[in-house]
Structure formats: structure tokens, C-alpha cells
């Protein structure tokens, strides 16, 4: 039940369908009326600022170094710092981007493949030149040049040669079949030791087995007799301690031994020459009920293994050569099992396919292994590529930071000020700008939480982007049908919802205020997301702060696009052209001078807060809840830059801030 004063106020205000202005509040110790403050004309109420990044990498001869990947954090990543930006140097040795930070942020942590350093932000720029840079080359094990901050995710399995093995389970695609392919990567500590790479075995006459022996590789495939093949050039081809790829292909329909059993090494499309003993059968033995192993408790393999795959078909030399050094889609046709071996911890190797042949490690350990692959051939190695099988995408860039939200808060009575409690629409936002190998914008992924509706209007909410509408390729609403790409606008625009009440359930008493009056039922915020794909990637490294996330958000009451409400000095969409409301009531906008959505004393109708903001309760002016908002605004943002931080007791009158 609402308090009496709220009921009386509501009955008066419903005539206007929204909240009107209140000029006093008896509960505030130091009430300041919003109408009594004077704000500099050029102040835009930004609690965050843009940072232009320019990192240069040169070698000992002052030549530019391409392909050095940087990660930028808001703090030391070992101290829970959050990732903001990621990208690589181009042909000229530069990595340029633009990001946003809280207005009082003066330094960021930059991680490169060789070091981690804290760099200052000076005049909105973060600049540094890395001289005498030596680029590390892959592949390598346990790289000494990489710091833990690089967050390596490439691992392999290490076998010490004594009772180490991996149980892959009973792979049915190997039992009594006419074709299969088994492939993987290995590095043997000593290439002359007789050791098992993998096997599935009943006895010497009924088995599938691959082993190294005195400088050669033996492949046994017995189905009633001891039939096997041998490659004798192993020691001359692959030295000890060197990674190599092997692929065994069985095709029982072949007319000769050489047609039925083939061995490919290091992606060469031509099989090596094998010598055969016995006749390779037309079908594999029925080994149902017997598990498949990598290494064994006896004749254990010594060295490393990685990226093991089993196919239910005979792969061609061309197929093996194309994909032996690339990641593959786990849903690929005829792929029976696929162990990436990148878990890095625990005793389980997870099968990437839907067959769920999860394997169990016995005695083995984990080791770092950076293989240097570039599966999509976009110039960014899989280690650094957030989209290793998509050559149009490479890096995730977070605004404001990974798993971090800022808050947009609106007043909806424009061109009148209203009650100035900034809770008519309250939306938290986070964006990921997905970039390609050239650090150009490809996708915009937005995530939102509608937390409060302190209004009687049925408000819509949209985003205007800093590029034209024709630069559109695709829009994914992720199942949230209230989102769509707007038509008939000059710049690209996405509508997140047309009516906030349609996506946030009203409380039982059908109040027009949701999550703004304490003591009333709390309504769970509405969460939603979208992905917007550009048709032509864009270089955004020089974009001004007004073009960066949150881009240009706006609300509009009762589906009236002539009454869009944007952040201070952000231009409306082309659908607001011809509005008759400029300069009426409390509005002092002048589109001819790019002055938008400000009053005569330079107050805004919307604010973007660099935090998940605790907004004022219903009918409480922002100055009654946040005691230094007025000082901050009147100073043009130079004092009390943390005015919005409600965790600082002196910043707030907690009685005037909404708490569920």
C-alpha cells in the first residue's frame, strides 16, 4: 500500500500521465532545488570519458612489428582487473582503438605477450612505444616469454613414460567397421623407444594399435590374424622432442594393403610408404566392450599429445592436409570424437562432439602448448583469436568493461522538466564491439536490464548508431521480439522496446510506477540483448566520445517520435525532424547550434552513470538523493566526480534512494 502522500500526489499527476515537478522534500537534510543551480553551458553531464589508444611496436632495427596482441584492463588482471579492449598491431606496427573509462580514471593496465605495465591516461590519450621488441614464435612448450597475464588456454597432455595413459572409452565407430580415421599430434621424448601411441585391443589377432618402435611407426589392424604395417623412416624424419601430426586412415574397400591402410605425416597429402605383413582386413575387428587408450600402463608413451580426433570415415589426404593444423567444428559430418585437451586442469578430457566420449586421465599431467595455429587464416593465431574459426571476426572489446554495466536514467516529461527524479526509465547497459583482424568494427552486441519505470507514459527505448542505416547486414534479436531495426531513419537505429510496460510486468495493484516506491512489490528487471552486424566494417579508433557506447540512447513517450528524449547535446534521429517542441516550456534546445535537450540553466533530461546506479525514489529530485550532484554540475564536472557512488555515505541521503 502506498503512503498517503504518494496516493495524493499520484491522483494529481495522473492527469498529466507522468510525474510533475516537486520543489521541496522534508526528509532531506540539505535540500537543494534543481531549479536553483546554474550549470556551464557546455557541460554534458558525462561521468565517463573516451580514451584514444595508440600503441606502437618496433624491433631492434626500428622496423614495425605486426601481429602483437594487446589486452587492456581497468586494473591489474591479477587483482581482478576487468578486460576492456583487445586487438593486434597492423602492418605499420600500431594498435589503435578507442574505449571508455570513468571520468576520474587516470591509468590502465596493458598486457602484451612479453610484459604487463601500467600506462597513464594523459589528455584523453594512452600512448606508448615498445622498442626492441622480439616477437615470440610458435609452437613452443611452457613458453618462458609469456607471462601468466596472457591467460594461456592452450594445453596438452604430458606423459612421463611410466604408467601414464588416457582411457577414451569404447569408441563404437571403431568396432567392426569398414572405414575410420584416427589422427592426433604428438611429441616423443625419445624417438627410438618402443611406445604405444594408442590402441584398442583384445589380442594380437584382434586389435587396432599405433606404436613407435626403434625409429619406426607400427600400425596393427588385426581381424583374425596378426596383420600390420610399418613406416621405417621415422627417426630420419621427426627428431626427438619435435611435434608431429599423424593420421591413420582405414578404408577396407581398397583392393590392396596400401589402399586399405594409409599413414599421413604432418599434413602431407601423400601417404608415406608402408611395408605390410599379412593382409589388412576389409573390416576392423569387433572390439565392442573394449576401451580405447592413448598410451598404456606398460610400454607407456613418453612426451606430449594434443588434438586427437576419430572419424567414422576414411579421410582423404587433401582433407587431412587442409585441417591437420586447424581447429574444426565439433559438429562436422562423420566426426566421431574430438579431444581438444585444453582443459588445463582435472582428470577429464571432454569430447567436443555430441557423442560425449569424455576421457579419463591416469597419471598424466597438463602442460602449456602454444601451437601457433591460425585456423581461419585471418592473421590472428587461435591463441589470441576470440573467433578462431571465423575469418571475419577476431576480438571482443568491452564497453565499459567485461561483465560490467553502466546505467542510463531518463526523465520523460520533455519539454517540461518533470519531477527530476531520473527514474522514469532506468536501464543498465553493456556492449561488446566485435572487431576483425584489422581492429575494425563488425558486430555490436548489446545487453540490457530495464530496472525501473517511474512514469505513467508508455515509453519506448531506442539506440541511434554513428553510421548510416544502409550499413546494415543482419540483426539478431536473440528471441526478444520487442526489438527490431527501425526503418526510415538516416542513421542506423534499433528499437529495444516500444512500451516498457510490455516487457516488465506490472505489480498487482496496477501501479504506473514500478520499482520506484519502497514498500510496493518489487518487479524483476527485464533483461534482453541483441547483435547488430554491419555490412562494411568500420575503423572506430578516432570516434569521439559521443559516437562510442552507449552510442545515442533515447526514450520516447506513447510512440511519439516527435518527443524523443536523448542525452544532453546528443542529436535526435531523423524521425524527430520538424518537431514543434524545440524551445517550448522548459526546453532551451537550439538545433542550429547543436544544442539539444537542455534547459535554460543547462539541466539535462537524461544521464549516463558510470556505475550500476542506485536511483532516487519516486518524486525525489536527484539533488535530494545525491548531495553533491549540484556541486559537480555547477563545477562543470571538476569536483565530486564520484557523486553518484552511493556506497560513500556522505554522497547521499539514503532515505531518498530506492532500495528493493
C-alpha positions in Angstrom: 0.0 0.0 0.0 1.4 3.4 -0.9 1.9 6.1 1.6 -0.8 8.7 1.8 1.3 11.5 0.3 2.1 9.2 -2.7 -1.5 8.5 -3.2 -2.5 12.1 -3.2 0.4 13.1 -5.5 -0.5 10.3 -7.9 -4.1 11.3 -8.2 -3.0 14.8 -9.2 -0.3 13.7 -11.6 -2.2 11.1 -13.4 -4.0 13.9 -15.2 -0.6 14.6 -16.9 0.2 10.9 -17.4 3.6 11.4 -15.8 5.5 12.8 -12.9 5.5 16.6 -12.3 8.0 18.8 -10.5 8.2 18.8 -6.7 10.1 21.7 -5.1 10.7 20.5 -1.6 11.4 17.4 0.4 11.1 17.4 4.2 13.1 14.2 4.6 16.3 15.6 3.1 18.8 17.1 5.5 20.2 19.5 2.9 17.6 20.0 0.2 18.7 21.8 -3.0 16.1 22.6 -5.6 17.3 21.6 -9.1 16.0 24.9 -10.4 18.3 26.9 -8.3 21.6 25.6 -9.8 23.5 27.2 -12.7 25.5 24.8 -14.9 28.1 25.8 -17.5 26.6 25.9 -21.0 28.9 23.4 -22.5 28.6 20.8 -19.7 27.2 17.5 -21.0 26.9 15.5 -17.7 29.4 12.8 -18.7 30.5 10.5 -15.9 32.8 8.6 -18.3 35.2 9.8 -20.9 36.7 8.4 -24.1 40.4 7.3 -24.3 42.2 7.1 -27.6 44.8 4.3 -27.6 47.9 4.3 -29.8 50.4 1.6 -29.1 53.5 1.2 -31.4 55.7 -1.8 -31.6 59.1 -1.8 -33.3 62.0 -4.3 -33.3 65.7 -3.7 -32.6 66.1 -2.2 -36.1 63.2 0.2 -35.6 61.1 -1.8 -38.0 57.3 -2.1 -37.3 56.2 -5.5 -35.8 52.9 -6.8 -36.9 50.6 -9.2 -35.1 51.4 -8.3 -31.5 48.2 -8.7 -29.5 47.5 -6.3 -26.6 44.9 -6.6 -23.8 43.8 -3.5 -21.9 42.4 -3.8 -18.4 40.8 -1.3 -16.0 43.2 -2.7 -13.3 45.8 -5.4 -12.8 44.2 -8.6 -14.2 45.8 -10.5 -11.3 43.9 -8.2 -8.9 40.5 -8.8 -10.6 41.1 -6.2 -13.2 38.4 -6.3 -16.0 39.2 -6.7 -19.7 38.2 -3.6 -21.7 39.9 -3.9 -25.1 41.8 -6.4 -27.2 43.5 -6.1 -30.6 46.7 -6.6 -32.6 49.3 -4.4 -34.3 48.9 -3.9 -38.0 51.5 -3.7 -40.8 52.7 -0.3 -39.5 53.3 -1.8 -36.1 50.4 0.2 -34.5 47.4 -0.8 -32.4 44.8 2.0 -32.3 41.4 1.9 -30.7 39.0 4.0 -28.6 37.5 3.0 -25.3 35.6 4.5 -22.4 36.6 4.8 -18.7 35.1 6.6 -15.6 35.8 10.3 -15.8 38.3 10.1 -12.9 40.3 7.2 -14.3 43.9 8.2 -15.0 45.6 4.9 -15.8 45.1 1.5 -17.4 46.9 -1.9 -17.3 48.2 -3.0 -20.7 49.3 -6.7 -21.2 51.5 -7.7 -24.1 53.0 -11.1 -24.8 56.2 -10.1 -23.1 55.2 -7.8 -20.2 52.5 -6.1 -18.2 52.6 -2.4 -17.5 50.5 0.4 -16.1 50.2 3.3 -18.5 48.9 6.8 -17.7 46.0 8.4 -19.5 47.1 11.9 -20.5 44.7 14.4 -22.1 42.4 11.5 -23.1 45.2 9.5 -24.7 47.0 6.3 -23.8 50.2 6.2 -25.9 53.3 4.0 -25.6 56.0 2.7 -28.0 57.5 -0.7 -27.4 61.1 -0.6 -28.7 63.5 -3.6 -29.4 60.5 -5.9 -29.4 61.2 -9.6 -30.0 58.1 -11.4 -31.2 57.8 -14.9 -29.8 57.2 -17.5 -32.4 55.1 -20.7 -32.0 55.0 -23.6 -31.5 56.6 -23.9 -28.1 56.0 -25.7 -24.8 55.7 -23.9 -21.5 56.7 -20.5 -23.0 59.1 -18.6 -20.9 58.4 -15.3 -22.6 54.7 -15.4 -21.9 53.5 -14.1 -18.6 50.6 -15.6 -16.7 48.6 -12.4 -17.5 48.2 -13.6 -21.1 45.7 -16.1 -19.8 47.0 -19.0 -22.0 44.3 -21.5 -22.8 46.4 -23.9 -25.0 47.3 -27.0 -23.1 48.3 -30.6 -24.0 48.7 -33.9 -22.1 52.1 -34.8 -20.8 53.2 -38.4 -20.4 56.2 -39.2 -18.3 56.6 -42.7 -19.9 55.8 -44.6 -16.7 52.2 -45.9 -16.2 50.6 -42.8 -17.9 47.6 -43.3 -20.1 44.2 -41.9 -21.1 41.1 -44.1 -21.3 39.0 -42.8 -24.2 36.2 -45.4 -23.6 34.6 -47.9 -26.0 34.6 -45.9 -29.3 31.8 -47.8 -31.2 32.8 -46.1 -34.5 36.0 -48.3 -34.5 34.2 -51.6 -33.9 33.6 -53.9 -36.9 33.5 -51.1 -39.5 34.9 -50.7 -43.0 36.4 -47.2 -42.6 37.8 -44.9 -40.0 40.4 -42.2 -39.5 42.4 -41.6 -36.3 44.6 -38.6 -36.1 46.5 -36.5 -33.5 49.6 -34.6 -32.5 52.5 -36.0 -30.6 56.0 -35.1 -29.4 58.1 -38.1 -28.3 60.8 -37.6 -25.8 62.9 -40.2 -27.5 62.0 -41.3 -31.0 63.8 -44.7 -30.6 61.8 -46.0 -27.6 59.1 -48.6 -28.3 56.0 -46.9 -27.0 52.2 -47.1 -27.6 50.5 -44.0 -29.0 47.0 -45.5 -29.0 45.3 -48.9 -29.0 42.1 -50.9 -28.8 42.9 -54.5 -28.2 41.7 -58.0 -27.4 44.8 -59.9 -28.5 47.5 -59.7 -31.3 45.0 -61.0 -33.8 42.1 -58.7 -32.9 43.4 -55.2 -32.4 43.9 -51.6 -33.6 47.2 -50.3 -32.5 49.6 -47.5 -33.3 53.1 -47.5 -31.7 56.6 -46.2 -32.1 59.4 -48.8 -32.3 63.1 -48.5 -32.9 62.8 -45.5 -35.1 59.6 -46.5 -36.9 55.9 -46.4 -36.6 53.9 -49.7 -36.5 50.2 -49.9 -37.3 48.4 -53.1 -36.3 45.0 -53.9 -37.7 44.1 -57.5 -36.9 40.8 -59.1 -37.6 41.5 -62.8 -37.1 45.2 -62.6 -37.9 48.2 -60.5 -36.9 48.2 -58.0 -39.8 50.3 -54.8 -39.6 52.1 -52.1 -41.4 55.4 -50.4 -40.7 56.9 -47.0 -41.6 60.6 -47.2 -41.2 61.6 -43.6 -41.8 60.5 -42.2 -38.5 63.9 -41.4 -37.0 65.2 -39.6 -40.1 62.0 -37.5 -40.5 61.0 -36.4 -37.0 63.6 -35.8 -34.3 63.0 -36.4 -30.6 61.1 -33.7 -28.9 59.5 -32.4 -32.1 55.8 -32.1 -32.5 54.4 -34.1 -35.4 50.9 -34.9 -36.7 49.9 -38.5 -37.6 46.8 -39.7 -39.3 45.9 -43.4 -39.8 43.2 -44.0 -42.5 41.5 -47.3 -42.9 39.4 -48.0 -46.0 38.5 -51.7 -46.1 37.1 -51.5 -49.6 40.5 -50.9 -51.1 41.9 -53.6 -53.4 45.4 -53.8 -51.9 47.0 -53.4 -48.5 48.3 -49.9 -49.5 44.7 -49.0 -50.5 43.2 -50.2 -47.3 45.7 -48.7 -44.7 47.4 -45.4 -45.1 49.6 -43.2 -42.8 49.9 -39.4 -43.3 52.6 -37.4 -41.5 52.5 -33.6 -40.9 49.6 -32.9 -43.2 51.3 -34.1 -46.3 48.6 -35.0 -48.8 50.6 -38.0 -50.0 50.7 -41.0 -47.7 54.1 -42.4 -46.6 55.3 -45.7 -47.9 54.4 -48.6 -45.7 55.7 -52.2 -45.6 53.0 -54.7 -44.8 52.9 -58.1 -43.0 49.8 -60.2 -43.6 46.6 -58.9 -45.3 44.9 -55.8 -44.0 41.2 -56.9 -43.4 38.2 -55.4 -45.1 36.6 -54.6 -41.7 38.0 -53.8 -38.4 37.7 -56.4 -35.6 34.6 -56.4 -33.4 36.1 -54.7 -30.3 32.8 -53.9 -28.7 33.2 -53.8 -24.9 36.9 -52.9 -25.1 38.1 -49.4 -24.4 40.4 -47.3 -26.5 43.6 -45.9 -24.9 46.2 -43.3 -25.5 49.5 -44.7 -24.2 49.3 -47.7 -21.8 50.2 -48.8 -18.3 53.0 -50.8 -19.9 55.0 -49.5 -22.9 53.9 -46.1 -21.9 54.4 -43.2 -24.2 56.9 -40.5 -23.1 56.2 -37.0 -24.3 53.1 -35.0 -25.2 49.9 -35.5 -27.1 47.2 -33.0 -28.3 44.2 -32.6 -30.6 43.2 -36.2 -31.1 40.3 -36.9 -33.4 38.4 -40.0 -34.6 36.3 -40.0 -37.7 33.8 -42.7 -38.9 35.0 -42.3 -42.5 38.2 -42.6 -44.5 39.6 -39.0 -44.8 41.4 -38.1 -47.9 44.9 -36.8 -47.9 43.6 -33.4 -49.1 41.2 -33.2 -46.2 43.9 -34.2 -43.7 46.3 -31.6 -45.2 43.7 -28.9 -45.0 42.6 -29.3 -41.4 45.5 -31.0 -39.6 46.7 -27.7 -38.1 43.3 -26.0 -37.7 40.5 -26.2 -35.2 37.4 -27.9 -36.6 33.7 -27.6 -36.0 32.7 -30.3 -33.5 29.5 -30.8 -35.5 31.5 -31.7 -38.6 30.0 -34.6 -40.5 31.4 -38.1 -39.6 33.4 -36.7 -36.7 33.0 -39.4 -34.0 35.2 -37.9 -31.2 37.3 -34.8 -30.7 39.5 -34.1 -27.7 41.0 -30.6 -27.7 42.9 -31.2 -24.5 42.7 -27.6 -23.5 41.1 -28.1 -20.1 44.3 -27.5 -18.3 43.1 -29.0 -15.0 41.3 -32.1 -13.6 41.3 -35.7 -14.8 38.8 -35.4 -17.7 39.3 -34.8 -21.4 35.9 -33.6 -22.7 34.8 -34.8 -26.1 33.8 -31.8 -28.2 31.3 -33.7 -30.2 27.7 -34.6 -29.2 28.8 -38.3 -28.8 30.2 -37.4 -25.4 33.2 -39.7 -25.4 34.7 -38.0 -22.4 38.0 -39.5 -21.5 39.8 -40.1 -18.2 43.4 -39.3 -17.4 45.5 -41.7 -15.4 48.9 -40.4 -14.2 49.3 -37.8 -16.9 49.8 -34.1 -16.2 48.9 -30.9 -18.0 51.4 -28.8 -19.9 51.1 -25.5 -21.8 51.4 -25.9 -25.5 51.1 -22.9 -27.9 50.7 -24.4 -31.3 50.6 -21.1 -33.3 47.6 -22.2 -35.4 45.5 -19.8 -37.3 42.5 -21.9 -38.1 40.6 -19.2 -40.0 43.7 -17.8 -41.6 42.8 -14.2 -40.7 46.3 -13.5 -39.4 45.4 -13.8 -35.7 46.6 -17.0 -34.1 43.9 -19.2 -32.4 45.6 -18.4 -29.0 44.6 -14.7 -29.4 41.5 -15.1 -31.6 38.2 -14.9 -29.8 36.6 -16.3 -33.1 39.3 -18.8 -34.3 37.1 -20.3 -36.9 35.6 -17.1 -38.3 37.9 -15.1 -40.6 35.6 -12.0 -40.3 35.9 -11.7 -36.5 38.9 -11.7 -34.2 38.5 -9.7 -30.9 35.9 -8.8 -28.3 36.1 -5.3 -27.0 34.0 -4.4 -23.9 32.2 -1.2 -23.0 32.6 -0.2 -20.3 34.4 -3.5 -19.4 33.8 -7.2 -19.4 30.8 -8.2 -17.3 30.4 -4.6 -16.2 27.3 -2.4 -16.6 26.6 1.4 -16.6 23.2 2.9 -16.1 21.0 5.2 -18.2 18.4 7.2 -16.4 15.7 9.3 -18.1 13.1 12.0 -17.3 10.1 11.6 -19.7 8.3 14.9 -19.4 10.3 16.8 -22.1 9.9 19.6 -23.0 8.9 20.1 -19.3 11.4 19.1 -16.5 9.0 16.9 -14.5 9.9 15.9 -11.0 13.6 15.4 -11.9 14.0 12.1 -10.0 15.6 10.4 -13.0 13.7 7.1 -12.5 11.1 7.3 -15.3 13.2 4.8 -17.3 16.3 3.2 -15.7 18.3 0.8 -18.0 21.6 -0.8 -17.3 23.8 -1.4 -20.4 26.8 -3.3 -21.6 28.2 -3.5 -25.1 30.7 -5.8 -26.9 32.2 -4.3 -30.0 33.4 -7.3 -32.1 36.3 -6.4 -34.4 38.2 -8.2 -37.2 41.9 -8.8 -37.6 42.3 -5.1 -38.7 40.6 -3.9 -35.5 37.6 -2.7 -37.4 34.0 -2.9 -36.0 32.0 -5.8 -37.4 29.3 -6.6 -34.8 27.7 -4.7 -31.9 26.3 -6.9 -29.2 24.2 -5.1 -26.6 23.0 -6.4 -23.2 20.4 -4.5 -21.2 18.4 -4.6 -17.9 15.3 -2.5 -17.6 15.2 -1.9 -13.8 12.6 0.8 -13.2 9.6 2.6 -14.7 8.7 5.7 -12.7 6.2 7.0 -15.2 2.7 6.9 -16.5 3.7 7.3 -20.1 4.2 4.1 -22.2 7.8 4.8 -23.0 9.8 3.3 -25.9 13.6 3.0 -25.9 16.0 3.0 -28.8 19.6 3.4 -29.8 20.9 5.6 -32.6 24.3 4.5 -34.0 27.0 6.7 -35.6 26.8 5.2 -39.0 24.1 5.4 -41.7 21.2 3.0 -42.0 22.4 1.4 -45.3 25.5 0.0 -43.5 23.3 -2.9 -42.2 23.8 -6.6 -42.8 21.9 -8.5 -40.1 20.1 -8.1 -36.8 19.7 -10.9 -34.2 17.1 -10.1 -31.5 18.1 -13.3 -29.6 14.5 -14.2 -29.3 13.4 -10.9 -27.8 10.7 -10.0 -30.3 10.2 -6.5 -28.9 13.5 -5.5 -30.5 13.8 -4.5 -34.2 15.8 -2.4 -36.6 14.0 0.9 -37.2 13.0 1.9 -40.7 13.1 5.4 -42.3 15.9 6.9 -40.4 19.1 8.4 -41.7 21.4 6.8 -39.2 21.0 3.2 -38.1 18.6 2.9 -35.2 17.5 -0.1 -33.1 14.3 0.0 -31.1 14.7 -2.0 -27.9 11.1 -1.8 -26.9 8.0 0.4 -27.8 6.4 0.2 -24.4 8.3 -0.6 -21.2 5.2 -1.9 -19.6 5.0 -4.7 -22.2 8.3 -6.2 -21.0 8.3 -5.5 -17.3 5.3 -7.0 -15.5 3.2 -4.5 -13.6 2.7 -5.1 -9.8 -0.6 -6.5 -8.5 -2.1 -3.1 -7.8 -1.6 -2.0 -11.4 0.5 1.0 -10.3 2.1 3.1 -13.1 5.3 3.2 -11.0 7.5 0.1 -11.0 10.4 -0.3 -8.6 10.5 3.4 -7.6 8.3 3.4 -4.5 9.6 1.5 -1.5 7.2 -0.9 0.2 5.5 -1.7 -3.0 6.0 -5.1 -4.7 9.4 -5.5 -6.4 9.4 -6.5 -10.1 12.2 -8.5 -11.5 14.1 -6.4 -14.1 13.6 -7.3 -17.7 16.9 -8.5 -19.4 17.4 -8.6 -23.2 20.2 -8.5 -25.8 20.8 -8.0 -29.5 23.5 -8.3 -32.1 23.7 -5.8 -35.0 26.1 -6.7 -37.9 27.5 -4.1 -40.2 27.8 -4.7 -43.9 31.0 -2.7 -44.1 33.4 -2.9 -41.1 34.4 0.5 -39.7 37.5 1.9 -38.1 36.3 3.5 -34.8 39.7 4.3 -33.3 39.1 8.1 -33.9 35.4 8.2 -32.9 34.5 10.9 -30.4 33.0 10.0 -27.1 29.5 10.8 -28.4 29.9 8.0 -31.0 31.1 5.3 -28.6 28.9 3.2 -26.4 26.3 3.8 -25.2 26.1 5.4 -28.6 23.0 7.6 -28.7 20.2 6.2 -26.5 16.8 7.7 -26.3 13.3 7.2 -25.0 10.0 8.4 -26.5 6.6 8.6 -24.8 3.5 6.9 -26.1 5.0 6.1 -29.5 5.6 9.8 -30.3 8.9 10.1 -32.1 8.5 13.9 -32.2 9.2 13.7 -28.5 12.4 11.7 -28.4 14.5 12.4 -25.3 18.3 12.0 -25.6 21.4 12.7 -23.5 22.4 16.3 -23.3 23.7 17.6 -26.7 23.0 14.3 -28.5 21.1 14.9 -31.7 17.8 13.2 -32.2 17.0 10.7 -35.0 15.7 12.0 -38.4 12.2 11.0 -37.3 12.2 13.9 -34.9 12.7 16.4 -37.8 10.0 19.1 -37.7 9.1 18.6 -34.1 7.3 21.7 -32.8 8.6 21.4 -29.3 12.1 22.9 -29.6 12.3 25.9 -27.2 8.9 25.3 -25.6 8.1 25.0 -21.9 11.5 24.3 -20.1 13.4 23.3 -23.2 16.2 25.6 -24.4 17.4 23.5 -27.3 18.8 25.1 -30.5 19.4 22.6 -33.3 21.1 25.3 -35.4 24.0 25.4 -32.8 23.8 21.6 -31.9 22.4 22.4 -28.6 19.9 19.6 -27.6 17.9 18.6 -24.6 18.9 21.2 -22.1 17.0 23.7 -20.0 17.8 27.4 -19.8 20.0 26.7 -16.8 21.6 23.7 -18.7 19.9 20.8 -17.0 19.5 17.5 -19.0 16.6 15.1 -19.4 18.9 12.0 -19.4 22.2 10.9 -17.7 24.6 8.1 -18.3 26.1 7.0 -15.0 29.5 5.1 -14.8 28.2 2.5 -12.4 25.1 0.4 -11.7 23.3 3.3 -10.2 21.0 3.4 -7.2 18.4 5.9 -8.5 16.2 8.2 -6.4 12.8 7.2 -5.1 9.6 8.5 -6.7 9.2 12.3 -6.6 12.6 12.8 -5.0 14.7 15.2 -7.0 18.2 13.9 -7.8 19.7 16.7 -5.6 17.8 15.4 -2.6 19.2 11.9 -3.1 22.7 12.8 -4.2 24.0 15.6 -2.2 26.9 16.6 -4.4 25.2 16.4 -7.8 24.6 20.1 -7.8 28.3 20.9 -6.9 29.5 18.5 -9.6 27.2 20.0 -12.3 27.9 23.6 -11.4 31.7 23.0 -11.5 31.4 21.5 -15.0 32.4 18.1 -13.7 35.6 19.1 -11.9 34.6 18.4 -8.3 32.9 15.4 -6.6 33.4 13.2 -9.7 32.2 10.3 -7.6 29.0 12.0 -6.7 26.9 9.0 -7.9 28.6 6.4 -5.7 26.0 5.6 -3.1 28.5 3.4 -1.2 30.1 6.7 0.1 27.8 7.7 3.0 28.5 11.5 2.7 27.4 11.4 -1.0 23.8 10.5 -0.3 20.6 10.9 1.6 19.8 7.2 1.7 16.2 7.9 2.6 15.7 9.3 -0.9 17.3 6.4 -2.8 15.3 3.4 -3.9 16.1 0.0 -2.3 14.0 -3.0 -3.1 
